[in-house]
Amino acid sequence: VFYNSPPLNSVVALQAGLTCLGNATLGIAAFRMYQEGKRLGISSNGGDEDDAVSVLTGSRALQPPSSTSFLETDAFLLLKLLVVSTLVSAAVKWGSLFVDFPFEPSLLLAYSMVLFPTLLNMNAWKKLSNDPTKKADQLL
């Protein structure tokens, strides 16, 4: 949003650090999932899905949805993502032509744009780890 304004160099470093931390955490989670799969005897070659089904029989995640409308499909989710991303990108790109205040370099605003979503995400994952039966829409 601020086009890497020199007064905001510390925010760029913070965002890079958080990205590195997130990627490392994702790698650790993937490794733990792999280890749990090995412990349960699930094949990791990708071709033998019957192993996973036999180990996880009875899991709600394996049952096909009873009836899905277009509004519940992956295609609709991708369409919504495309539309929202395009609209937000346009607002950021051309919004500075109409108003200046959110586009002027501000250390407080820049840090809040990086840290606030990060804290919300951390809180959502903490709630999920405390109560895995919660649905995603109940986390925030």
The first five atom37 places (N, CA, C, CB, O) and aatype in JSON, in Angstrom:
{
  "aatype": [19, 13, 18, 2, 15, 14, 14, 10, 2, 15, 19, 19, 0, 10, 5, 0, 7, 10, 16, 4, 10, 7, 2, 0, 16, 10, 7, 9, 0, 0, 13, 1, 12, 18, 5, 6, 7, 11, 1, 10, 7, 9, 15, 15, 2, 7, 7, 3, 6, 3, 3, 0, 19, 15, 19, 10, 16, 7, 15, 1, 0, 10, 5, 14, 14, 15, 15, 16, 15, 13, 10, 6, 16, 3, 0, 13, 10, 10, 10, 11, 10, 10, 19, 19, 15, 16, 10, 19, 15, 0, 0, 19, 11, 17, 7, 15, 10, 13, 19, 3, 13, 14, 13, 6, 14, 15, 10, 10, 10, 0, 18, 15, 12, 19, 10, 13, 14, 16, 10, 10, 2, 12, 2, 0, 17, 11, 11, 10, 15, 2, 3, 14, 16, 11, 11, 0, 3, 5, 10, 10],
  "atom_mask": [
    [1, 1, 1, 1, 1],
    [1, 1, 1, 1, 1],
    [1, 1, 1, 1, 1],
    [1, 1, 1, 1, 1],
    [1, 1, 1, 1, 1],
    [1, 1, 1, 1, 1],
    [1, 1, 1, 1, 1],
    [1, 1, 1, 1, 1],
    [1, 1, 1, 1, 1],
    [1, 1, 1, 1, 1],
    [1, 1, 1, 1, 1],
    [1, 1, 1, 1, 1],
    [1, 1, 1, 1, 1],
    [1, 1, 1, 1, 1],
    [1, 1, 1, 1, 1],
    [1, 1, 1, 1, 1],
    [1, 1, 1, 0, 1],
    [1, 1, 1, 1, 1],
    [1, 1, 1, 1, 1],
    [1, 1, 1, 1, 1],
    [1, 1, 1, 1, 1],
    [1, 1, 1, 0, 1],
    [1, 1, 1, 1, 1],
    [1, 1, 1, 1, 1],
    [1, 1, 1, 1, 1],
    [1, 1, 1, 1, 1],
    [1, 1, 1, 0, 1],
    [1, 1, 1, 1, 1],
    [1, 1, 1, 1, 1],
    [1, 1, 1, 1, 1],
    [1, 1, 1, 1, 1],
    [1, 1, 1, 1, 1],
    [1, 1, 1, 1, 1],
    [1, 1, 1, 1, 1],
    [1, 1, 1, 1, 1],
    [1, 1, 1, 1, 1],
    [1, 1, 1, 0, 1],
    [1, 1, 1, 1, 1],
    [1, 1, 1, 1, 1],
    [1, 1, 1, 1, 1],
    [1, 1, 1, 0, 1],
    [1, 1, 1, 1, 1],
    [1, 1, 1, 1, 1],
    [1, 1, 1, 1, 1],
    [1, 1, 1, 1, 1],
    [1, 1, 1, 0, 1],
    [1, 1, 1, 0, 1],
    [1, 1, 1, 1, 1],
    [1, 1, 1, 1, 1],
    [1, 1, 1, 1, 1],
    [1, 1, 1, 1, 1],
    [1, 1, 1, 1, 1],
    [1, 1, 1, 1, 1],
    [1, 1, 1, 1, 1],
    [1, 1, 1, 1, 1],
    [1, 1, 1, 1, 1],
    [1, 1, 1, 1, 1],
    [1, 1, 1, 0, 1],
    [1, 1, 1, 1, 1],
    [1, 1, 1, 1, 1],
    [1, 1, 1, 1, 1],
    [1, 1, 1, 1, 1],
    [1, 1, 1, 1, 1],
    [1, 1, 1, 1, 1],
    [1, 1, 1, 1, 1],
    [1, 1, 1, 1, 1],
    [1, 1, 1, 1, 1],
    [1, 1, 1, 1, 1],
    [1, 1, 1, 1, 1],
    [1, 1, 1, 1, 1],
    [1, 1, 1, 1, 1],
    [1, 1, 1, 1, 1],
    [1, 1, 1, 1, 1],
    [1, 1, 1, 1, 1],
    [1, 1, 1, 1, 1],
    [1, 1, 1, 1, 1],
    [1, 1, 1, 1, 1],
    [1, 1, 1, 1, 1],
    [1, 1, 1, 1, 1],
    [1, 1, 1, 1, 1],
    [1, 1, 1, 1, 1],
    [1, 1, 1, 1, 1],
    [1, 1, 1, 1, 1],
    [1, 1, 1, 1, 1],
    [1, 1, 1, 1, 1],
    [1, 1, 1, 1, 1],
    [1, 1, 1, 1, 1],
    [1, 1, 1, 1, 1],
    [1, 1, 1, 1, 1],
    [1, 1, 1, 1, 1],
    [1, 1, 1, 1, 1],
    [1, 1, 1, 1, 1],
    [1, 1, 1, 1, 1],
    [1, 1, 1, 1, 1],
    [1, 1, 1, 0, 1],
    [1, 1, 1, 1, 1],
    [1, 1, 1, 1, 1],
    [1, 1, 1, 1, 1],
    [1, 1, 1, 1, 1],
    [1, 1, 1, 1, 1],
    [1, 1, 1, 1, 1],
    [1, 1, 1, 1, 1],
    [1, 1, 1, 1, 1],
    [1, 1, 1, 1, 1],
    [1, 1, 1, 1, 1],
    [1, 1, 1, 1, 1],
    [1, 1, 1, 1, 1],
    [1, 1, 1, 1, 1],
    [1, 1, 1, 1, 1],
    [1, 1, 1, 1, 1],
    [1, 1, 1, 1, 1],
    [1, 1, 1, 1, 1],
    [1, 1, 1, 1, 1],
    [1, 1, 1, 1, 1],
    [1, 1, 1, 1, 1],
    [1, 1, 1, 1, 1],
    [1, 1, 1, 1, 1],
    [1, 1, 1, 1, 1],
    [1, 1, 1, 1, 1],
    [1, 1, 1, 1, 1],
    [1, 1, 1, 1, 1],
    [1, 1, 1, 1, 1],
    [1, 1, 1, 1, 1],
    [1, 1, 1, 1, 1],
    [1, 1, 1, 1, 1],
    [1, 1, 1, 1, 1],
    [1, 1, 1, 1, 1],
    [1, 1, 1, 1, 1],
    [1, 1, 1, 1, 1],
    [1, 1, 1, 1, 1],
    [1, 1, 1, 1, 1],
    [1, 1, 1, 1, 1],
    [1, 1, 1, 1, 1],
    [1, 1, 1, 1, 1],
    [1, 1, 1, 1, 1],
    [1, 1, 1, 1, 1],
    [1, 1, 1, 1, 1],
    [1, 1, 1, 1, 1],
    [1, 1, 1, 1, 1],
    [1, 1, 1, 1, 1]
  ],
  "atom_positions": [
    [[0.83, -1.18, 0.0], [0.0, 0.0, 0.0], [0.88, 1.25, 0.0], [-0.95, -0.01, 1.21], [0.55, 2.24, -0.65]],
    [[1.98, 1.21, 0.71], [2.82, 2.39, 0.84], [4.02, 2.37, -0.11], [3.31, 2.5, 2.27], [4.86, 3.26, -0.05]],
    [[4.1, 1.39, -0.98], [5.16, 1.28, -1.97], [6.55, 1.36, -1.35], [5.01, 2.38, -3.01], [7.44, 2.03, -1.87]],
    [[6.73, 0.67, -0.23], [8.02, 0.57, 0.46], [8.67, 1.93, 0.69], [8.96, -0.31, -0.32], [9.83, 2.13, 0.34]],
    [[7.94, 2.82, 1.26], [8.44, 4.15, 1.61], [9.61, 3.99, 2.58], [7.32, 5.03, 2.23], [9.53, 3.17, 3.5]],
    [[10.69, 4.74, 2.41], [11.86, 4.6, 3.3], [11.55, 4.7, 4.79], [12.87, 5.65, 2.95], [12.18, 3.98, 5.57]],
    [[10.61, 5.55, 5.23], [10.33, 5.56, 6.68], [9.73, 4.25, 7.2], [9.39, 6.69, 7.0], [9.67, 4.03, 8.41]],
    [[9.28, 3.39, 6.3], [8.62, 2.16, 6.71], [9.5, 0.91, 6.54], [7.34, 1.98, 5.94], [8.98, -0.2, 6.47]],
    [[10.81, 1.09, 6.46], [11.7, -0.05, 6.26], [11.57, -1.1, 7.36], [13.14, 0.41, 6.19], [11.71, -2.29, 7.11]],
    [[11.3, -0.65, 8.58], [11.17, -1.62, 9.68], [9.94, -2.51, 9.49], [11.09, -0.89, 11.03], [9.95, -3.67, 9.9]],
    [[8.9, -1.97, 8.87], [7.7, -2.77, 8.63], [7.99, -3.85, 7.58], [6.52, -1.87, 8.16], [7.51, -4.98, 7.7]],
    [[8.77, -3.51, 6.59], [9.15, -4.49, 5.56], [9.93, -5.63, 6.21], [9.99, -3.82, 4.44], [9.71, -6.8, 5.9]],
    [[10.85, -5.29, 7.12], [11.62, -6.32, 7.82], [10.72, -7.17, 8.71], [12.74, -5.67, 8.67], [10.88, -8.39, 8.77]],
    [[9.76, -6.53, 9.4], [8.83, -7.28, 10.24], [7.99, -8.23, 9.4], [7.92, -6.31, 11.02], [7.8, -9.39, 9.77]],
    [[7.49, -7.75, 8.28], [6.66, -8.6, 7.42], [7.47, -9.77, 6.87], [6.06, -7.78, 6.26], [6.97, -10.89, 6.78]],
    [[8.73, -9.52, 6.51], [9.59, -10.6, 6.03], [9.83, -11.63, 7.14], [10.94, -10.05, 5.51], [9.81, -12.83, 6.89]],
    [[10.04, -11.15, 8.35], [10.25, -12.06, 9.47], [9.01, -12.89, 9.77], [0.0, 0.0, 0.0], [9.1, -14.09, 10.03]],
    [[7.84, -12.25, 9.74], [6.61, -12.99, 9.99], [6.34, -14.01, 8.88], [5.43, -12.03, 10.11], [5.84, -15.1, 9.14]],
    [[6.67, -13.65, 7.65], [6.51, -14.59, 6.54], [7.43, -15.79, 6.72], [6.81, -13.9, 5.18], [7.02, -16.94, 6.51]],
    [[8.66, -15.54, 7.12], [9.62, -16.63, 7.36], [9.14, -17.52, 8.5], [11.02, -16.06, 7.68], [9.19, -18.75, 8.4]],
    [[8.67, -16.91, 9.58], [8.15, -17.67, 10.71], [6.93, -18.5, 10.29], [7.78, -16.72, 11.88], [6.82, -19.67, 10.66]],
    [[6.03, -17.9, 9.52], [4.85, -18.63, 9.06], [5.21, -19.8, 8.16], [0.0, 0.0, 0.0], [4.64, -20.88, 8.28]],
    [[6.16, -19.59, 7.26], [6.58, -20.68, 6.37], [7.24, -21.81, 7.15], [7.55, -20.15, 5.3], [7.01, -22.98, 6.87]],
    [[8.06, -21.45, 8.15], [8.7, -22.48, 8.98], [7.65, -23.25, 9.77], [9.73, -21.84, 9.95], [7.72, -24.48, 9.89]],
    [[6.67, -22.54, 10.32], [5.6, -23.19, 11.07], [4.8, -24.12, 10.17], [4.67, -22.14, 11.7], [4.42, -25.22, 10.58]],
    [[4.54, -23.69, 8.94], [3.82, -24.53, 7.98], [4.62, -25.79, 7.66], [3.52, -23.74, 6.69], [4.06, -26.88, 7.55]],
    [[5.92, -25.65, 7.52], [6.77, -26.81, 7.27], [6.75, -27.79, 8.43], [0.0, 0.0, 0.0], [6.7, -29.0, 8.23]],
    [[6.8, -27.26, 9.66], [6.75, -28.11, 10.84], [5.4, -28.83, 10.91], [6.98, -27.27, 12.13], [5.35, -30.02, 11.23]],
    [[4.32, -28.12, 10.61], [2.99, -28.74, 10.64], [2.9, -29.86, 9.6], [1.89, -27.68, 10.38], [2.35, -30.92, 9.87]],
    [[3.44, -29.62, 8.41], [3.41, -30.65, 7.36], [4.2, -31.87, 7.8], [3.98, -30.09, 6.02], [3.78, -33.0, 7.57]],
    [[5.35, -31.66, 8.43], [6.16, -32.77, 8.91], [5.42, -33.55, 10.0], [7.5, -32.26, 9.44], [5.46, -34.78, 10.02]],
    [[4.75, -32.83, 10.9], [4.0, -33.51, 11.96], [2.84, -34.32, 11.38], [3.47, -32.5, 12.98], [2.54, -35.4, 11.86]],
    [[2.2, -33.79, 10.34], [1.12, -34.54, 9.69], [1.68, -35.79, 9.02], [0.41, -33.66, 8.64], [1.06, -36.86, 9.07]],
    [[2.84, -35.67, 8.41], [3.49, -36.82, 7.78], [3.82, -37.88, 8.83], [4.77, -36.38, 7.05], [3.58, -39.07, 8.62]],
    [[4.37, -37.44, 9.96], [4.72, -38.38, 11.03], [3.47, -39.08, 11.58], [5.45, -37.65, 12.17], [3.5, -40.28, 11.85]],
    [[2.38, -38.32, 11.75], [1.13, -38.92, 12.24], [0.58, -39.91, 11.22], [0.08, -37.81, 12.54], [0.05, -40.95, 11.59]],
    [[0.7, -39.59, 9.94], [0.27, -40.52, 8.91], [1.06, -41.81, 8.95], [0.0, 0.0, 0.0], [0.5, -42.9, 8.8]],
    [[2.36, -41.68, 9.16], [3.19, -42.88, 9.3], [2.77, -43.69, 10.52], [4.68, -42.5, 9.41], [2.7, -44.92, 10.46]],
    [[2.5, -43.0, 11.62], [2.1, -43.69, 12.84], [0.78, -44.44, 12.65], [1.98, -42.69, 14.0], [0.61, -45.54, 13.19]],
    [[-0.14, -43.85, 11.88], [-1.43, -44.49, 11.63], [-1.36, -45.54, 10.52], [-2.47, -43.46, 11.29], [-2.31, -46.28, 10.3]],
    [[-0.24, -45.59, 9.82], [-0.09, -46.56, 8.75], [-0.64, -46.1, 7.42], [0.0, 0.0, 0.0], [-0.94, -46.92, 6.56]],
    [[-0.79, -44.79, 7.25], [-1.29, -44.26, 5.99], [-0.12, -44.12, 5.03], [-2.0, -42.89, 6.2], [0.91, -43.54, 5.36]],
    [[-0.3, -44.66, 3.83], [0.76, -44.61, 2.82], [0.96, -43.18, 2.35], [0.42, -45.53, 1.64], [0.0, -42.43, 2.2]],
    [[2.22, -42.81, 2.1], [2.52, -41.45, 1.65], [2.83, -41.4, 0.16], [3.68, -40.88, 2.44], [3.28, -40.36, -0.34]],
    [[2.61, -42.5, -0.56], [2.95, -42.49, -1.99], [1.88, -41.84, -2.84], [3.19, -43.9, -2.48], [2.08, -41.65, -4.04]],
    [[0.74, -41.48, -2.26], [-0.31, -40.76, -2.98], [-1.19, -41.65, -3.84], [0.0, 0.0, 0.0], [-2.26, -41.21, -4.25]],
    [[-0.8, -42.86, -4.12], [-1.58, -43.7, -5.0], [-2.49, -44.67, -4.27], [0.0, 0.0, 0.0], [-3.39, -45.26, -4.87]],
    [[-2.26, -44.85, -2.98], [-3.0, -45.85, -2.23], [-3.94, -45.18, -1.24], [-2.04, -46.8, -1.51], [-3.65, -45.11, -0.04]],
    [[-5.06, -44.69, -1.73], [-6.0, -43.97, -0.87], [-6.84, -44.93, -0.02], [-6.9, -43.09, -1.7], [-7.45, -44.5, 0.95]],
    [[-6.88, -46.2, -0.38], [-7.67, -47.14, 0.41], [-7.12, -47.28, 1.82], [-7.69, -48.51, -0.28], [-7.88, -47.49, 2.77]],
    [[-5.78, -47.15, 1.97], [-5.18, -47.2, 3.3], [-5.76, -46.11, 4.19], [-3.67, -47.05, 3.21], [-6.17, -46.37, 5.32]],
    [[-5.79, -44.89, 3.67], [-6.29, -43.76, 4.45], [-7.75, -43.95, 4.8], [-6.1, -42.45, 3.69], [-8.17, -43.65, 5.92]],
    [[-8.53, -44.43, 3.85], [-9.95, -44.63, 4.1], [-10.16, -45.7, 5.15], [-10.68, -45.02, 2.8], [-11.01, -45.55, 6.03]],
    [[-9.4, -46.78, 5.09], [-9.58, -47.84, 6.08], [-9.16, -47.4, 7.47], [-8.79, -49.07, 5.67], [-9.76, -47.82, 8.46]],
    [[-8.15, -46.56, 7.55], [-7.7, -46.08, 8.86], [-8.68, -45.06, 9.42], [-6.3, -45.46, 8.75], [-8.92, -45.04, 10.63]],
    [[-9.23, -44.23, 8.57], [-10.08, -43.13, 9.03], [-11.57, -43.39, 8.84], [-9.7, -41.88, 8.3], [-12.36, -42.44, 8.81]],
    [[-11.97, -44.62, 8.7], [-13.38, -44.93, 8.48], [-14.21, -44.35, 9.61], [-13.6, -46.45, 8.37], [-13.86, -44.42, 10.79]],
    [[-15.33, -43.77, 9.22], [-16.21, -43.17, 10.21], [-15.97, -41.68, 10.39], [0.0, 0.0, 0.0], [-16.74, -41.01, 11.08]],
    [[-14.94, -41.17, 9.77], [-14.67, -39.74, 9.88], [-15.66, -38.97, 9.03], [-13.22, -39.43, 9.45], [-15.92, -39.33, 7.88]],
    [[-16.21, -37.93, 9.59], [-17.19, -37.11, 8.87], [-16.58, -36.49, 7.62], [-17.75, -36.01, 9.79], [-17.28, -36.26, 6.64]],
    [[-15.28, -36.2, 7.66], [-14.62, -35.56, 6.53], [-14.61, -36.45, 5.29], [-13.21, -35.17, 6.9], [-14.49, -35.95, 4.18]],
    [[-14.72, -37.76, 5.48], [-14.66, -38.66, 4.34], [-16.01, -38.9, 3.69], [-14.08, -39.97, 4.76], [-16.08, -39.46, 2.59]],
    [[-17.09, -38.47, 4.34], [-18.4, -38.68, 3.77], [-18.66, -37.63, 2.7], [-19.49, -38.64, 4.87], [-18.4, -36.44, 2.92]],
    [[-19.18, -38.04, 1.56], [-19.48, -37.05, 0.52], [-20.63, -36.16, 0.96], [-19.83, -37.75, -0.82], [-21.52, -36.6, 1.69]],
    [[-20.61, -34.91, 0.53], [-21.71, -34.03, 0.92], [-23.02, -34.54, 0.36], [-21.45, -32.6, 0.44], [-23.07, -35.05, -0.76]],
    [[-24.1, -34.4, 1.14], [-25.39, -34.94, 0.73], [-25.92, -34.22, -0.5], [-26.4, -34.84, 1.88], [-26.3, -34.86, -1.48]],
    [[-25.95, -32.9, -0.45], [-26.34, -32.15, -1.63], [-25.68, -30.77, -1.54], [-27.9, -32.02, -1.75], [-25.75, -30.1, -0.51]],
    [[-25.05, -30.39, -2.6], [-24.36, -29.11, -2.58], [-24.93, -28.22, -3.67], [-22.84, -29.3, -2.76], [-25.13, -28.66, -4.81]],
    [[-25.18, -26.99, -3.31], [-25.6, -26.03, -4.31], [-24.35, -25.37, -4.88], [-26.57, -24.97, -3.7], [-23.25, -25.56, -4.37]],
    [[-24.52, -24.6, -5.93], [-23.38, -23.93, -6.54], [-22.7, -22.99, -5.54], [-23.82, -23.13, -7.78], [-21.49, -22.78, -5.61]],
    [[-23.48, -22.43, -4.6], [-22.93, -21.5, -3.61], [-21.99, -22.18, -2.63], [-24.04, -20.82, -2.87], [-21.28, -21.49, -1.9]],
    [[-21.98, -23.5, -2.57], [-21.12, -24.24, -1.65], [-19.97, -24.94, -2.36], [-21.94, -25.24, -0.9], [-19.24, -25.71, -1.72]],
    [[-19.78, -24.7, -3.64], [-18.75, -25.41, -4.38], [-17.43, -24.65, -4.34], [-19.19, -25.61, -5.82], [-17.38, -23.47, -4.01]],
    [[-16.37, -25.36, -4.68], [-15.05, -24.75, -4.76], [-15.0, -23.7, -5.87], [-13.98, -25.82, -4.99], [-14.31, -22.69, -5.75]],
    [[-15.72, -23.95, -6.95], [-15.72, -23.0, -8.06], [-16.29, -21.66, -7.62], [-16.53, -23.56, -9.25], [-15.77, -20.61, -8.01]],
    [[-17.35, -21.68, -6.82], [-17.93, -20.43, -6.34], [-16.98, -19.73, -5.37], [-19.28, -20.69, -5.66], [-16.87, -18.51, -5.38]],
    [[-16.3, -20.51, -4.54], [-15.31, -19.93, -3.63], [-14.2, -19.24, -4.41], [-14.73, -21.02, -2.71], [-13.79, -18.13, -4.06]],
    [[-13.71, -19.88, -5.45], [-12.67, -19.27, -6.28], [-13.18, -18.02, -6.99], [-12.16, -20.27, -7.3], [-12.45, -17.04, -7.13]],
    [[-14.42, -18.06, -7.44], [-15.02, -16.88, -8.07], [-15.11, -15.72, -7.08], [-16.41, -17.23, -8.63], [-14.77, -14.59, -7.42]],
    [[-15.57, -15.99, -5.86], [-15.64, -14.95, -4.83], [-14.24, -14.4, -4.53], [-16.28, -15.5, -3.55], [-14.07, -13.19, -4.4]],
    [[-13.26, -15.28, -4.43], [-11.89, -14.85, -4.17], [-11.36, -13.95, -5.28], [-10.98, -16.07, -4.01], [-10.71, -12.94, -5.0]],
    [[-11.64, -14.31, -6.51], [-11.21, -13.5, -7.65], [-11.87, -12.12, -7.63], [-11.54, -14.21, -8.96], [-11.19, -11.11, -7.83]],
    [[-13.17, -12.07, -7.38], [-13.89, -10.8, -7.38], [-13.41, -9.9, -6.23], [-15.4, -11.05, -7.27], [-13.13, -8.72, -6.44]],
    [[-13.31, -10.46, -5.03], [-12.88, -9.67, -3.88], [-11.45, -9.19, -4.06], [-13.01, -10.49, -2.58], [-11.15, -8.03, -3.78]],
    [[-10.56, -10.05, -4.53], [-9.16, -9.65, -4.75], [-9.06, -8.54, -5.78], [-8.32, -10.86, -5.19], [-8.29, -7.6, -5.62]],
    [[-9.83, -8.66, -6.84], [-9.81, -7.63, -7.89], [-10.32, -6.3, -7.35], [-10.65, -8.07, -9.09], [-9.73, -5.25, -7.62]],
    [[-11.42, -6.32, -6.61], [-11.97, -5.09, -6.06], [-11.04, -4.43, -5.05], [-13.32, -5.36, -5.42], [-10.86, -3.21, -5.07]],
    [[-10.45, -5.21, -4.18], [-9.52, -4.65, -3.19], [-8.28, -4.11, -3.88], [-9.13, -5.7, -2.14], [-7.79, -3.04, -3.52]],
    [[-7.77, -4.82, -4.86], [-6.59, -4.34, -5.61], [-6.9, -3.03, -6.31], [-6.13, -5.4, -6.63], [-6.08, -2.11, -6.29]],
    [[-8.06, -2.93, -6.92], [-8.44, -1.68, -7.6], [-8.59, -0.54, -6.6], [-9.75, -1.87, -8.38], [-8.18, 0.58, -6.88]],
    [[-9.18, -0.83, -5.44], [-9.35, 0.22, -4.42], [-8.01, 0.72, -3.92], [-10.17, -0.31, -3.23], [-7.84, 1.92, -3.69]],
    [[-7.06, -0.17, -3.75], [-5.73, 0.25, -3.29], [-5.01, 1.01, -4.39], [-4.9, -0.97, -2.84], [-4.41, 2.05, -4.13]],
    [[-5.06, 0.5, -5.61], [-4.31, 1.12, -6.7], [-4.85, 2.51, -7.05], [-4.35, 0.24, -7.94], [-4.08, 3.46, -7.18]],
    [[-6.17, 2.63, -7.2], [-6.74, 3.91, -7.64], [-7.36, 4.73, -6.51], [-7.78, 3.66, -8.7], [-7.77, 5.87, -6.72]],
    [[-7.42, 4.16, -5.33], [-7.98, 4.89, -4.2], [-7.13, 6.08, -3.81], [0.0, 0.0, 0.0], [-7.66, 7.08, -3.32]],
    [[-5.83, 6.0, -4.03], [-4.95, 7.12, -3.67], [-5.21, 8.34, -4.53], [-3.49, 6.69, -3.79], [-4.78, 9.44, -4.18]],
    [[-5.9, 8.18, -5.65], [-6.23, 9.33, -6.48], [-7.34, 10.17, -5.86], [-6.64, 8.88, -7.87], [-7.46, 11.36, -6.14]],
    [[-8.17, 9.54, -5.02], [-9.31, 10.23, -4.44], [-9.08, 10.69, -3.01], [-10.51, 9.34, -4.49], [-9.53, 11.77, -2.63]],
    [[-8.38, 9.9, -2.22], [-8.09, 10.26, -0.83], [-6.61, 10.0, -0.54], [-8.99, 9.46, 0.16], [-6.03, 9.06, -1.07]],
    [[-6.02, 10.84, 0.29], [-4.6, 10.7, 0.59], [-4.33, 10.02, 1.93], [-3.94, 12.04, 0.57], [-3.31, 9.35, 2.08]],
    [[-5.24, 10.18, 2.9], [-4.91, 9.8, 4.26], [-4.49, 8.35, 4.46], [-6.05, 10.08, 5.13], [-3.54, 8.11, 5.21]],
    [[-5.13, 7.34, 3.84], [-4.64, 5.99, 4.14], [-3.39, 5.63, 3.33], [-5.72, 4.99, 3.87], [-2.78, 4.59, 3.57]],
    [[-3.02, 6.47, 2.38], [-1.9, 6.11, 1.5], [-0.63, 6.9, 1.81], [-2.29, 6.34, 0.07], [0.4, 6.67, 1.18]],
    [[-0.7, 7.8, 2.77], [0.5, 8.5, 3.21], [1.26, 7.57, 4.15], [0.15, 9.85, 3.91], [0.64, 6.89, 4.97]],
    [[2.58, 7.52, 4.03], [3.35, 6.62, 4.91], [3.1, 6.94, 6.38], [4.85, 6.72, 4.59], [3.34, 8.06, 6.83]],
    [[2.63, 5.96, 7.11], [2.38, 6.1, 8.54], [2.86, 4.82, 9.22], [0.87, 6.38, 8.84], [2.37, 3.73, 8.92]],
    [[3.8, 4.96, 10.12], [4.35, 3.79, 10.79], [3.27, 3.05, 11.59], [5.49, 4.2, 11.72], [3.22, 1.82, 11.55]],
    [[2.43, 3.78, 12.29], [1.36, 3.15, 13.08], [0.38, 2.39, 12.19], [0.61, 4.21, 13.9], [0.02, 1.25, 12.49]],
    [[-0.04, 2.99, 11.1], [-0.97, 2.33, 10.19], [-0.32, 1.11, 9.53], [-1.45, 3.31, 9.11], [-0.96, 0.07, 9.38]],
    [[0.93, 1.24, 9.15], [1.62, 0.12, 8.5], [1.78, -1.05, 9.46], [3.0, 0.56, 7.99], [1.53, -2.2, 9.09]],
    [[2.21, -0.77, 10.7], [2.34, -1.85, 11.67], [0.99, -2.49, 11.97], [2.98, -1.32, 12.97], [0.89, -3.71, 12.11]],
    [[-0.06, -1.68, 12.07], [-1.37, -2.26, 12.36], [-1.85, -3.12, 11.2], [-2.39, -1.15, 12.65], [-2.53, -4.12, 11.42]],
    [[-1.52, -2.76, 9.96], [-1.93, -3.56, 8.8], [-1.21, -4.91, 8.77], [-1.65, -2.79, 7.5], [-1.72, -5.87, 8.21]],
    [[-0.03, -4.96, 9.35], [0.71, -6.23, 9.39], [0.35, -7.03, 10.64], [2.24, -5.96, 9.35], [0.12, -8.23, 10.55]],
    [[0.3, -6.37, 11.78], [0.13, -7.1, 13.04], [-1.32, -7.48, 13.35], [0.66, -6.27, 14.16], [-1.55, -8.55, 13.9]],
    [[-2.29, -6.64, 13.01], [-3.68, -6.94, 13.36], [-4.17, -8.24, 12.72], [-4.57, -5.78, 12.93], [-4.72, -9.09, 13.43]],
    [[-4.0, -8.44, 11.4], [-4.43, -9.73, 10.83], [-3.64, -10.91, 11.4], [-4.28, -9.71, 9.3], [-4.19, -12.0, 11.56]],
    [[-2.37, -10.69, 11.7], [-1.55, -11.75, 12.27], [-2.09, -12.16, 13.64], [-0.07, -11.31, 12.4], [-2.21, -13.35, 13.94]],
    [[-2.43, -11.18, 14.47], [-2.97, -11.48, 15.79], [-4.34, -12.16, 15.7], [-3.08, -10.2, 16.62], [-4.63, -13.07, 16.47]],
    [[-5.18, -11.72, 14.77], [-6.47, -12.39, 14.57], [-6.29, -13.85, 14.17], [-7.29, -11.65, 13.49], [-6.98, -14.73, 14.67]],
    [[-5.35, -14.1, 13.26], [-5.08, -15.46, 12.81], [-4.54, -16.32, 13.96], [-4.09, -15.45, 11.65], [-4.95, -17.47, 14.13]],
    [[-3.62, -15.76, 14.73], [-3.08, -16.5, 15.87], [-4.18, -16.85, 16.87], [-1.96, -15.69, 16.57], [-4.22, -17.96, 17.4]],
    [[-5.08, -15.91, 17.13], [-6.18, -16.14, 18.04], [-7.11, -17.23, 17.52], [-6.96, -14.84, 18.27], [-7.56, -18.09, 18.28]],
    [[-7.4, -17.2, 16.23], [-8.28, -18.22, 15.64], [-7.66, -19.61, 15.77], [-8.57, -17.9, 14.15], [-8.35, -20.56, 16.12]],
    [[-6.37, -19.73, 15.48], [-5.72, -21.04, 15.59], [-5.62, -21.5, 17.03], [-4.33, -20.99, 14.97], [-5.7, -22.7, 17.3]],
    [[-5.45, -20.56, 17.98], [-5.43, -20.93, 19.39], [-6.79, -21.48, 19.81], [-5.05, -19.71, 20.28], [-6.86, -22.49, 20.5]],
    [[-7.87, -20.8, 19.39], [-9.21, -21.29, 19.71], [-9.44, -22.68, 19.1], [-10.28, -20.3, 19.2], [-10.03, -23.55, 19.74]],
    [[-8.97, -22.88, 17.88], [-9.15, -24.16, 17.22], [-8.37, -25.26, 17.94], [-8.71, -24.08, 15.75], [-8.85, -26.38, 18.08]],
    [[-7.17, -24.94, 18.4], [-6.38, -25.96, 19.09], [-6.97, -26.27, 20.46], [-4.93, -25.51, 19.24], [-6.82, -27.39, 20.95]],
    [[-7.64, -25.3, 21.09], [-8.29, -25.55, 22.38], [-9.57, -26.36, 22.23], [-8.59, -24.24, 23.08], [-9.9, -27.16, 23.1]],
    [[-10.3, -26.15, 21.12], [-11.56, -26.84, 20.89], [-11.66, -27.21, 19.41], [-12.77, -25.97, 21.34], [-12.23, -26.44, 18.63]],
    [[-11.13, -28.37, 19.01], [-11.11, -28.74, 17.59], [-12.48, -28.98, 16.98], [-10.29, -29.96, 17.42], [-12.58, -29.16, 15.77]],
    [[-13.55, -29.0, 17.79], [-14.87, -29.22, 17.24], [-15.49, -27.94, 16.69], [-15.77, -29.81, 18.29], [-16.54, -27.99, 16.05]],
    [[-14.84, -26.79, 16.92], [-15.37, -25.52, 16.4], [-15.25, -25.49, 14.9], [-14.64, -24.32, 17.03], [-14.34, -26.07, 14.31]],
    [[-16.18, -24.79, 14.27], [-16.15, -24.59, 12.83], [-15.4, -23.3, 12.55], [-17.59, -24.55, 12.22], [-15.27, -22.44, 13.42]],
    [[-14.9, -23.16, 11.33], [-14.09, -22.01, 10.97], [-14.84, -20.69, 11.15], [-13.63, -22.13, 9.54], [-14.22, -19.69, 11.53]],
    [[-16.14, -20.67, 10.89], [-16.88, -19.42, 11.02], [-17.13, -19.02, 12.47], [-18.18, -19.53, 10.3], [-17.6, -17.91, 12.72]],
    [[-16.82, -19.89, 13.43], [-16.98, -19.56, 14.84], [-15.68, -19.09, 15.48], [-17.5, -20.76, 15.58], [-15.67, -18.76, 16.67]],
    [[-14.59, -19.05, 14.73], [-13.29, -18.76, 15.32], [-13.06, -17.29, 15.55], [-12.21, -19.3, 14.44], [-12.43, -16.93, 16.55]],
    [[-13.53, -16.43, 14.68], [-13.27, -15.0, 14.85], [-14.39, -14.42, 15.64], [-13.1, -14.27, 13.51], [-14.39, -13.22, 15.91]]
  ]
}
